[in-house]
Amino acid sequence: MLPAADAVLDPEFGDHVCLPVRGEPERRAVTGAFTRNGLRRLAQVLIITHTDSPERTRAWLAPLVPGFAAAESAGQIEIRASAGTHYTDGRLDSAQALSSLTEAGERARRQGRHGVYAMIDASWGAHDPPGQIAFEAATNELFGQRWLAAVCQYDRTLFAREAIDRVGCVHPISPGQAALRYARAHHPAALRLWGEVDLTNRHAFSTVLMPLRLEAGEVVIDASGLHFIDAGSAQLLVATATARPHGRTVLVCGEPMARLLHRIRADDVIDIRPVSDA
């Protein structure tokens, strides 16, 4: 578990984080810390603004980041407005937003960066909660490729606590809650999981598993790095395997998780292969 907000401002590539903040001072401070960490990691830093324009963001962010001007001139820092990344003709366009992130990843590779660090002001979704939740869930598929780290800022002065709780559940990582990390592979199809899964990130876990239902043939899920999974989340593994009647689902996991799966009769549809925790 990640106990504090500071821990998620230096994320691993592949992390998709929901970060509640309170007001302008905190939003600016965490953006500065995140940008400094991204430069240190030799990442492409992408700041997607909404509350402020890119010009105003540049004015307050530059003094917080040593070497800002040189990094921006070299293309290592980009500041873009959500109107150009998340919207087409004034309407939310999830495909456009995903394309913007993918293009940033391609630029990072061409420039020899280690990946993309994206800080996103999520205030764009304050008037469209269903659309925002659907978008955040859809982006989870990108993170399995392990080149993108994104921190989505949710300002408590704009979003009710219940709204932040709901959107937090579709992020694999939020401060003080269970933290799930994962990696996807293809040909053959495989998914590696590590961290924890419980009620706080169960919705996110379901979105990570969903693409496996479309895979033909054998799928191997390596959950040996999961320190904890609750029974409700384990049932999602059963549902995934049940939805794949023409392909075998193999699950590699620690012995405690194997015992839990046996209790819920997951071995009726999953080939469970326990590994020693020693």
TASUL-V978754 format. One record per backbone hydrogen bond with DSSP energy under -0.5 kcal/mol. NH is the residue of the N-H (numbers start at 1). CO is the residue of the C=O. Records with the same first field share a line. If there is no record, write none. Layout:
BEGIN
NH->CO + CO
END
This chain:
BEGIN
2->177
3->1
7->4
8->4 + 5
9->6
10->7
11->8
14->148
15->12
17->15 + 150
18->173
19->17 + 152
20->18
21->154
23->21
26->22
27->23
28->24
29->25
30->26
31->27
32->28
33->29
34->30
35->31
36->32
37->33
38->34
39->35
40->36
41->37
42->39
43->38
44->115
45->43 + 76
46->44 + 117
47->45 + 78
48->46 + 119
49->47 + 80
57->53
58->54
59->55
60->56
61->57
62->58
64->61
65->61 + 62
66->64
68->65
71->67
72->68
73->69
74->70
75->72
76->71
77->71
78->45
80->47
82->49
84->81
85->81
86->82
87->82
88->91
91->88
93->86
97->93
98->94
99->95
100->96
101->97
102->98
103->99
104->100
105->101
106->102
107->103
108->104
109->105
110->106
111->107
112->109
113->108
114->42
116->147
117->44
118->116 + 149
119->46 + 117
120->118 + 151
121->48 + 119
122->120 + 153
124->121
125->122
126->123
128->125
132->128
133->129
134->130
135->131
136->132
137->133
138->134
139->135
140->136 + 137
141->138
142->139
143->139 + 140
144->140 + 141
145->142
146->143
149->116
150->15
151->118
152->17 + 150
153->120 + 151
154->19
155->153
156->21
158->155
159->155
164->160
165->161
166->162
167->163
168->164
169->165
170->167
171->168
173->16
175->18
176->2
177->174
180->172 + 178
181->194
183->192
184->144
185->190
189->218
190->185
191->220
192->183
193->222
194->181
195->225
196->179
197->228
201->198
202->198 + 199
204->169
205->201
206->202
207->203
208->204
209->205
210->206
211->207
212->209
213->209 + 210
214->211
215->212
219->248
220->189
221->219 + 250
222->191 + 220
223->221 + 252
225->193
226->223
227->195 + 225
228->195
230->197
234->230
235->231
236->232 + 233
237->233 + 234
238->234
239->235
240->236
241->237
242->238
243->239
244->241
247->244
250->219 + 248
251->271
252->221
253->251 + 273
255->275
258->254
259->255
260->256
261->257
262->258
263->259
264->260
265->262
266->261
268->265
269->266
270->266
271->249
272->270
273->251
274->272
275->253
END
